[in-house]
Structures are given as structure tokens and as C-alpha cells.
Amino acid sequence: MSALNITSRDATTGPVVEIAGDLDYDTAGRLREVCADLALHSGQRLVVDLAALEFMDSTGITALIAARNHALAAGADIALAAVPDNTIRILRLVGLDQIFPMHPTAEAATVGTG
């Protein structure tokens, strides 16, 4: 089990939230809190960088959906970046690859919001 570390930074398109470690039942609430505290504006993009994600369970997936709902409520959009292969597989199995745009890197996700 790996501790969860969440950091955020600003990009020209909006906030980038970097997740490192395990996003699971014990830690997903922290992601919900971080995203709920983000000041998102219409036209921005929230990027969730998963490059250092080691594990994600269904509670982690629910936290990503909550982040998406927060972004959409603000008139912003959301993108996932550097999604590990095992996580892409899970997202595809449950159909979430259809609602989360995915980019190879956080830099690619912050190129533009259109």
C-alpha cells in the first residue's frame, strides 16, 4: 500500500492535479476535497495527472467522477493525463474512457481547451 500524495499547480488552461500513490477507499476523500476546493471558471480545463498513480479502486473512480461533476458544474471540462495502462483498461471496461478525454502527458492536456 502506497501513501497518497496530491499536489496541484496552475497551467494556462486551468488547474493540474497530480496524484501519486494509491487512490482507494482510504484516500479518495482527499481527492474529492482537493477538487471541491479548486476555483474553476467557465472555459478552463481541470487536468488530473495520473503519471505516478500506483493503484485505483472503485472509490478512486468515484472520486474522478466527482471531480468531473465539479468541473462541469463550473462550466469547465476535465482531462486525464498519463493514465497508467492498467487504469486505462479499467476505465475502458466500465465505459469511462467515453467521458474522460485522455492525454499522454499533463503538458499535452494543457495545450488548449478547445
C-alpha positions in Angstrom: 0.0 0.0 0.0 1.4 3.3 -1.0 0.5 6.7 0.6 -1.4 9.2 -1.5 0.2 12.5 -2.4 -1.9 15.1 -4.1 -0.4 18.3 -5.4 -1.9 21.0 -7.6 -0.5 23.7 -9.8 -1.8 26.2 -12.3 -1.4 26.0 -16.0 -2.6 28.4 -18.6 -5.7 26.3 -19.2 -6.6 25.8 -15.5 -5.5 23.7 -12.6 -3.5 20.5 -12.8 -3.9 18.0 -10.0 -1.1 15.4 -9.7 -1.9 12.1 -8.0 0.9 9.9 -6.7 0.3 6.6 -4.8 -2.9 4.7 -4.1 -6.3 6.2 -4.8 -8.6 3.9 -2.8 -11.2 3.7 -0.1 -8.9 5.2 2.5 -7.6 8.1 0.3 -10.3 9.0 -2.3 -11.9 11.5 0.1 -8.7 13.7 -0.1 -9.1 13.9 -3.9 -12.7 14.9 -3.5 -11.7 17.7 -1.0 -8.9 19.0 -3.2 -11.1 19.2 -6.3 -14.0 20.7 -4.4 -11.7 23.5 -3.2 -10.5 24.3 -6.7 -11.7 27.6 -8.1 -12.7 26.6 -11.6 -14.0 29.0 -14.2 -16.0 28.6 -17.3 -13.8 27.6 -20.2 -11.0 26.2 -18.1 -9.8 22.6 -18.1 -9.1 20.6 -14.9 -6.3 18.1 -15.7 -5.8 15.1 -13.4 -2.3 13.8 -13.9 -2.1 10.1 -13.1 1.6 9.6 -14.1 2.5 8.5 -10.5 -0.7 6.6 -9.7 0.1 3.1 -8.4 -3.4 1.7 -7.7 -7.0 2.8 -8.0 -10.1 1.0 -6.8 -13.8 1.8 -7.4 -13.8 4.5 -4.8 -11.0 6.2 -6.7 -13.1 6.0 -9.9 -16.0 7.6 -8.0 -13.7 10.4 -6.9 -12.7 11.0 -10.5 -16.4 11.2 -11.4 -16.9 13.7 -8.6 -14.0 15.8 -10.0 -15.7 15.7 -13.4 -19.0 16.8 -12.0 -17.3 19.7 -10.1 -15.6 20.8 -13.4 -18.8 20.6 -15.4 -20.8 22.5 -12.8 -18.3 25.3 -13.1 -18.6 25.3 -16.9 -15.1 23.8 -17.2 -14.0 20.5 -18.7 -11.7 17.8 -17.4 -9.0 15.6 -18.9 -6.9 12.8 -17.5 -3.2 12.7 -18.3 -0.5 10.0 -18.3 -3.1 7.3 -17.3 -1.3 4.0 -16.5 -2.1 1.1 -18.8 -3.8 -0.9 -16.0 -6.0 2.1 -15.2 -6.9 2.7 -18.9 -8.0 -0.9 -19.1 -10.3 -0.4 -16.1 -11.7 2.8 -17.4 -12.4 1.2 -20.8 -14.2 -1.8 -19.1 -16.6 0.5 -17.3 -17.1 2.9 -20.2 -15.4 5.9 -18.6 -13.0 6.3 -21.5 -16.0 7.7 -23.3 -16.4 10.6 -20.8 -12.8 11.3 -19.8 -10.6 12.7 -22.5 -7.1 11.2 -22.0 -3.8 12.6 -23.0 -0.3 11.1 -22.9 1.1 13.8 -20.6 -0.2 16.7 -18.5 1.6 19.1 -20.9 -0.4 17.7 -23.8 -3.6 18.1 -21.8 -2.9 21.8 -21.1 -2.2 22.8 -24.8 -5.7 24.2 -25.2 -9.3 23.8 -24.1 -10.9 23.6 -27.5 
